């Protein structure tokens, strides 16, 4: 492969990454994925929309790529927890909950996109990887849980607990004057859930 071709591929990947990063920047400003558009992204980057459409089919394609980015981050976090020898199985399950919380704080825009905005496409491979990882940890925690169906019920309960707390926090569903107190409340609820598995 020629140096020019390698350089061109690097430039294309850099451009695509810049488009995705600019979309996140716009989301921070607009606080609504619905207000993010290809035209606004192009304007902020000082390009024309056709430059972006050359690499992305539509705004939905950009959102899908961002969702894939977020899914990859979560897969990486969950895999690190699952493969760690530092945690007992029950602590691994708690650490999965902590990883979700941390992701919602560190990557709030991606969290909103993945869990609050309806996407026509889902990165099913990564979603199923995350579910399978959590199901396997659940079976480690409680040997009486032997089937994927039983473990999936526990996964769904954990999913509801995590996203319920995170949604309330992110969307100010109830007045939260003390963020530290709310995080402590989350930690306590997560620990109680894990203890009952």
Buried (B, 14 or more C-beta within 10 A) or exposed (E): EEEEEEEEEEEEEEBBEEBBBBBBBBBEEEEEBEEBBBEBBBBBBEBEBEBBEEBBEEBEBBBBBBBBBBBEBBBEBBEEBBEEEEBEBBBBBBBBBBBBBEBBEEBBBBBBBBBEEEBEEBBEEBBEBBBBBBBBBBBBBBEEBEEBEBBBBBBEBBBEBBBEBBBBBBEEEEEEEEEEEBBEBBBEBBEEBBEEB
